């Protein structure tokens, strides 16, 4: 997958190379954007080949079948690192990461539920929704 990803990186970056030839105000305006895109794409490629696999190997475990109703994957994650020499420090860091993840998932689930409710409401009353939407569009022109 490295080959195709690198070729697509080059294709995206080569589109921005002509911007370095622009003269005057156009060059002044668009050169920084071209540099930003090229550096962002290159660093994304480098990170995807170095840091991401390393963190995935460190943070992710192989999937195991569910072990019953009281089974919590985060407990396994913390217990996996119990034998480390920096146990109290590591457990505090892991617990804070787990707390952040659980909070994010809870909030994301709430947003998804609200969106699902609104979508169900809009699909249930399609004609009223379309009329209201068109009214908002027309009101924006006033």
C-alpha positions, -999 to 999 in steps of 0.1 A, spaced: 0 0 0 30 23 3 35 25 -34 -1 37 -43 -2 60 -13 31 76 -24 20 79 -60 -13 96 -49 8 119 -26 30 129 -56 -1 135 -78 -16 158 -52 16 177 -47 25 180 -84 -8 199 -89 5 227 -66 40 230 -82 29 255 -109 19 279 -82 56 285 -75 59 299 -110 32 326 -104 45 362 -104 33 393 -86 4 394 -62 -9 360 -73 24 343 -64 24 362 -31 -11 349 -23 -9 313 -35 27 302 -28 21 299 10 -10 278 3 9 255 -20 37 251 6 12 244 33 -6 217 13 27 201 2 41 201 37 8 188 52 6 160 27 43 150 31 41 150 69 8 131 69 25 104 47 55 102 69 34 100 101 12 73 86 42 52 79 61 58 112 41 71 142 7 56 135 18 19 133 39 23 164 11 38 184 -13 12 170 10 -16 181 14 0 216 -23 9 222 -43 -18 203 -46 -54 214 -58 -83 193 -96 -88 195 -108 -115 220 -143 -129 222 -166 -114 248 -163 -130 282 -197 -124 296 -219 -96 308 -195 -80 333 -166 -79 308 -151 -45 302 -123 -42 275 -108 -11 293 -101 -33 323 -81 -57 301 -63 -27 286 -52 -15 320 -44 -50 333 -22 -56 302 2 -29 314 2 -40 351 37 -54 350 54 -22 339 80 -6 361 61 28 359 29 12 369 12 41 389 22 67 364 12 45 334 -22 36 350 -30 72 356 -22 81 320 -41 52 307 -71 60 329 -71 96 318 -70 84 281 -98 60 288 -119 86 306 -114 110 276 -124 82 251 -155 72 271 -166 109 274 -161 114 237 -180 83 228 -209 93 252 -211 128 236 -208 115 201 -236 90 208 -258 118 221 -251 138 189 -258 108 168 -291 101 186 -303 137 182 -293 137 145 -312 104 140 -343 119 157 -341 150 135 -336 129 104 -365 106 112 -387 137 118 -376 153 85 -382 121 65 -416 116 82 -428 150 70 -410 154 37 -433 179 21 -432 202 52 -395 199 54 -389 207 18 -413 237 20 -395 249 51 -361 244 36 -371 264 4 -386 291 26 -352 294 45 -334 296 11 -358 323 -1 -355 342 32 -317 343 28 -321 363 -4 -340 391 14 
